């Protein structure tokens, strides 16, 4: 089984983090093919940057997904998730949707813990779009992180634990999602400091992708996720142009 792990921002250190976590959790025999965006923002933090990341995710999927069995979007805005599900015949799993679905199995209400105030309404909107708004207790945001903290988020471990403890007592939160690909691989360290389960989404997305490959559901032949009609597009990436021409 080959899973294409897409980080559509341009930070290779993020790709290294998510790839290490994906390979840690993947079943024996699962190969993780990790790719990084070549254009767009270094870290996605707003709607305009999310749109750029979605376009890059589509290009990367068209270029590298041909011999893969599933795609995992390793970006916490799930940038381009719906577009990829339409244009590909293989399962596509977003890390934040996977984390939310897993959180629903662990408690009644979950919180998302992130950084930077611009992300708060975006995560709430994403959760609502998945039909899980009633299970979201809060989106908690820390102050913007320094470059060193983004590269090593264990530097803010006390702040993460404090934020989770506060939403547990204030909002009745029963599971916490560390919303950000930079948090991949630190959930166990955070969970040791708090009283509730802690998720990130990369591990959960890999597990769901493996399950979907094994169960092999058919590609939708009707509805909004069926393959679109073949169409000529003008785009800098020839792989994406060819992909649309083959529909």
C-alpha positions in Angstrom: 0.0 0.0 0.0 1.3 3.5 -0.9 -0.1 6.6 0.7 0.7 10.0 -0.8 1.2 12.4 2.1 0.8 16.0 0.8 2.1 19.0 2.7 1.1 21.9 0.3 3.0 24.6 2.1 6.7 25.2 1.3 8.2 24.3 4.7 10.2 21.1 4.4 10.6 20.9 8.2 6.8 20.4 8.4 6.9 17.6 5.8 9.6 15.9 7.8 7.5 16.1 11.0 4.3 14.7 9.4 6.2 12.1 7.4 7.9 10.8 10.6 4.6 10.6 12.4 2.9 8.9 9.4 5.6 6.3 9.2 5.5 5.7 12.9 1.8 4.9 12.9 1.5 3.2 9.4 1.0 -0.6 9.3 3.8 -2.8 8.1 3.9 -2.8 4.4 2.5 0.7 4.0 4.8 3.1 2.2 4.5 6.8 2.9 5.4 9.0 0.0 5.8 12.6 1.3 5.8 15.7 -0.9 6.2 19.4 -0.1 4.7 22.4 -1.9 6.9 24.3 -4.3 5.0 27.5 -4.4 2.8 29.3 -1.9 3.1 30.2 1.8 5.7 28.7 4.1 2.9 28.3 6.8 -0.8 28.6 5.9 -2.5 31.0 8.3 -5.4 32.6 6.5 -8.0 32.1 3.8 -6.0 33.5 0.9 -3.0 31.3 1.7 -5.4 28.4 2.1 -6.6 28.9 -1.5 -3.0 28.9 -2.7 -2.3 25.7 -0.8 -5.4 24.0 -2.2 -4.2 24.7 -5.7 -0.7 23.4 -4.9 -2.3 20.2 -3.3 -4.1 19.5 -6.6 -0.9 19.9 -8.6 1.0 17.6 -6.2 -1.7 15.0 -6.3 -1.8 15.0 -10.1 1.9 14.7 -10.3 2.6 12.1 -7.6 -0.6 10.3 -7.0 -0.7 8.1 -10.1 0.8 5.0 -8.4 -0.6 5.6 -4.9 -3.6 4.0 -3.2 -4.7 6.9 -1.1 -3.9 10.6 -0.3 -3.5 12.1 3.2 -3.6 15.9 3.4 -1.1 16.9 6.0 -2.3 20.5 6.5 -4.7 21.4 9.2 -7.0 23.5 7.1 -7.5 20.4 5.0 -6.7 22.6 2.0 -8.2 21.3 -1.2 -9.8 18.3 0.4 -13.1 18.5 -1.5 -11.5 19.2 -4.8 -9.1 16.3 -4.4 -12.0 13.9 -3.6 -13.7 15.0 -6.8 -10.7 14.7 -9.1 -9.1 11.5 -7.8 -10.4 7.9 -7.9 -8.5 7.0 -4.7 -9.5 7.8 -1.1 -8.5 11.3 0.2 -8.3 12.0 3.9 -7.8 15.4 5.6 -5.9 15.4 8.8 -8.3 17.8 10.7 -11.5 15.9 9.5 -9.8 12.7 10.6 -8.9 14.2 14.0 -12.5 15.4 14.5 -14.0 12.1 13.6 -11.7 10.3 16.0 -12.3 12.8 18.7 -16.1 12.1 18.4 -15.3 8.5 19.4 -13.4 9.6 22.6 -15.7 12.2 24.1 -18.9 14.2 23.7 -17.2 17.5 22.8 -13.8 18.3 21.5 -11.7 21.5 21.4 -9.2 22.6 18.8 -6.0 24.2 20.1 -4.0 26.3 17.6 -1.9 29.5 17.4 -2.6 32.9 15.9 -6.1 34.5 16.3 -6.8 34.5 12.6 -7.2 30.7 12.6 -10.0 30.6 15.2 -13.0 31.4 13.0 -11.5 29.3 10.1 -11.3 26.1 12.2 -14.8 26.8 13.5 -16.1 27.1 9.9 -14.2 23.9 8.9 -15.8 22.0 11.7 -19.3 23.3 10.8 -18.8 22.4 7.2 -18.2 18.8 8.3 -21.4 18.7 10.2 -19.6 18.5 13.5 -20.3 22.0 14.9 -22.4 20.6 17.7 -19.5 18.5 19.0 -17.0 21.5 19.0 -16.6 23.0 22.5 -14.2 25.7 21.5 -11.3 26.8 19.3 -8.5 27.9 21.6 -5.6 30.0 20.2 -2.2 30.6 21.6 -0.2 33.7 20.7 1.7 33.5 17.4 4.7 31.2 17.6 8.3 32.1 16.9 10.2 30.2 14.2 12.0 28.2 16.9 8.7 27.2 18.6 7.1 26.1 15.3 10.1 23.9 14.6 10.1 22.5 18.1 6.6 22.9 19.6 7.7 21.1 22.8 9.1 24.5 23.7 5.4 25.5 24.4 4.4 22.3 26.1 3.3 24.1 29.3 1.2 26.6 27.3 -0.5 23.8 25.4 -1.3 21.9 28.6 -2.6 25.1 30.3 -4.8 25.9 27.3 -6.3 22.3 27.3 -6.8 22.4 31.1 -8.7 25.7 30.8 -11.0 24.4 28.1 -11.7 21.3 30.1 -12.8 23.2 33.1 -14.5 26.1 31.3 -16.1 24.3 28.3 -16.5 20.7 29.3 -14.1 19.6 26.7 -13.5 15.8 26.6 -10.9 15.5 23.8 -8.4 18.0 22.4 -7.1 18.4 18.8 -3.7 20.1 18.3 -4.6 22.0 15.2 -1.5 22.4 13.1 0.8 20.1 11.1 3.7 21.4 13.2 2.3 19.5 16.2 2.6 16.1 14.6 4.4 13.7 16.9 3.9 15.5 20.2 0.5 14.3 21.2 1.7 11.8 23.7 3.9 14.4 25.4 1.0 16.7 25.7 -1.4 14.0 26.8 0.8 13.1 29.7 0.2 16.7 31.1 -3.6 16.8 30.8 -6.6 14.7 31.8 -8.2 14.1 28.4 -7.2 12.4 25.1 -5.1 14.5 22.7 -5.1 14.1 18.9 -3.4 15.8 16.0 -4.8 14.2 12.9 -1.8 12.9 10.9 -1.9 9.5 12.7 -5.6 9.3 12.5 -5.7 10.2 8.8 -3.2 7.5 8.0 -5.2 5.0 9.9 -8.4 6.0 8.1 -6.7 6.0 4.7 -5.4 2.4 5.3 -8.9 1.3 6.3 -10.4 2.8 3.1 -7.7 1.1 0.9 -8.4 -2.2 2.5 -12.2 -1.9 2.2 -12.0 -0.5 -1.3 -15.2 1.6 -1.6 -16.0 2.4 -5.2 -15.5 5.9 -6.6 -18.8 7.9 -6.7 -20.5 7.5 -10.1 -23.0 10.2 -9.4 -23.4 13.3 -7.2 -20.9 16.1 -6.6 -17.9 13.8 -6.1 -18.1 12.0 -9.4 -15.3 12.7 -11.8 -15.9 15.9 -13.8 -16.0 15.9 -17.6 -12.7 16.2 -19.5 -11.7 19.8 -19.9 -8.8 21.7 -21.3 -7.3 23.9 -18.6 -4.4 26.4 -18.7 -2.1 25.7 -15.7 1.7 25.9 -15.1 1.9 22.3 -14.0 1.5 19.9 -17.0 0.6 17.0 -14.8 -2.5 18.8 -13.7 -3.4 19.8 -17.2 -3.0 16.2 -18.3 -5.1 15.0 -15.4 -8.1 17.1 -16.3 -7.8 16.1 -20.0 -8.1 12.4 -19.0 -11.4 12.7 -17.2 
